Amino acid sequence: MTVVSITIPDELLSRFDEFIKTRGYYSRSEAFRDAIRSLLAEAEISKLKEGKIAATIMVTYDYNSRDIDLRLSEIRHEFDDAIIENIHRHVDQKYCLEILIVEGSNDRIMRLIGRIRGLRGIQQVKAIYMEL
């Protein structure tokens, strides 16, 4: 196996180490390998030019950022041909969690995810893809 050296800010490394403990990884290396596999899987799906995919998209943002909900609603209407289901939950009155279940052409789904990621105030966007 090849050894790779990377530079990471102290705060990010501290958060990563805490993540490793809570998730049960036995080493930083294993956690990095898992993260890289996840990124590569996402990249492979995004390369598809044709065909349909299904995806679950999870979006988190601050509960007090009310304008994000309105902007997400506009995006949901714009992509209502691809969005099968939408769930909105409050988490500890601090965060909002949106879960979108989508199906459509790869290009359409990637545009939807790009629009969501482009919203100011979004904390995290995670997608799990399935080629149909």
N, C-alpha and C positions, 0 to 999 in steps of 0.2 A: 504494500500500500504506500502511496506517495504522501509525504508530509508537506502541508501547506501552511504558511505563516500569514496571518492577517492582522490588521490593526483595527481595534475597536475602541471607541470611547469608554472610559471607566464606568459611567452610569449605565450604558447599554450592556456592557459585560456583566455588571452586577444584576441587572434585571434578567439577563439571559441565564445566569447561574441560578437565580431563584426559580425561574421557569423550569430549568433542568431538574431541580429538586422536586418540584410539585408534580412533574410529569413522569418521574421515574426513570429518566435516562441515566445510564450508568456512566456517561462521560460527555464532555463537551463535544468531542468528535462525533459521537453517535447522534447527538442533537443536531449538529451542523449537517451531517449526512442526510438526516431526515428532512431538514428544512430545504436542502438543495434538491432532494428528490421531489418534494412538493412543488417547488418553483419550476422544475423541469417538466413535470406533468402538466402544469398550467400552461407553460410555454408550448408544449406539443399540441395541446388542444387548440390554442390560439392560432397555430400555423395552418390548421385545416381551412381550406378555401371553399370547399363544398360540403354538403351534407348537413344533417341536423344534429344538434346537441341538446341535452337537457342540463340544467344546472340549478344548484341551490346557492343563492347569494345572500350572505349575512352582512348587514351594515350596522355599525354602532356609531352613536353620536350623543353629545351631551343633551340631557333632558331639557335644559333651559334654552337651547338653541331652537326656538320654535319656528324660525324661518326655514330651517332645513326640512321640516316636515312638509311645508308647503311646496318647496322645490322638489322634494321626492315625489309628492303627489303629481306634480306636473310631468315628471319623468315617467311615472307609472302610466299616466294617460297616454303619453307619447308612444310607449312601448306596450300598450295593452294587447296587441296581437301576439306578443311573446310571453307575457306574464300570465301564468296559470293561477297562481295563488299568492297572496300577500298577507303576512302576519306582522302585527305591530305589538310590541310588549315594552312595558316599563320595567327597568331593573333597578331596584333600590332607590327609586325616585331620583336617581342620578343619571341614568343612561336610558336611551331608547334603543331598542333592538328591532330592526326590520329584517324579515326573512322573506325573500322572493323565490318562488319556484317558477322557473322559466323553461321554455322549449322553443326552438326555432333554429334558423340558420346560424352557423357559427359567427358570421359577420354581424348579424343583428344582435346576438347576445353579447359579443365583445363590445359593440357600440354602446349597449345599455350599461355594461359594467364600467366602461370608460366615462360615460356621463355621470354615473354615481361617484366614481373616484374623483372626478373633477369638481365636485361640490365642496365649497369652502365650509369647514367645520366638521366634516366627516372624520371620525377617528379611525375607523378600520373598515375595510371591505374584504371579505373572504368569499371565494367561490369554489365550489366543488363541481367538477364537470363530468359528464357521461356522454360518450359518443353514441349516437343512435344509428 
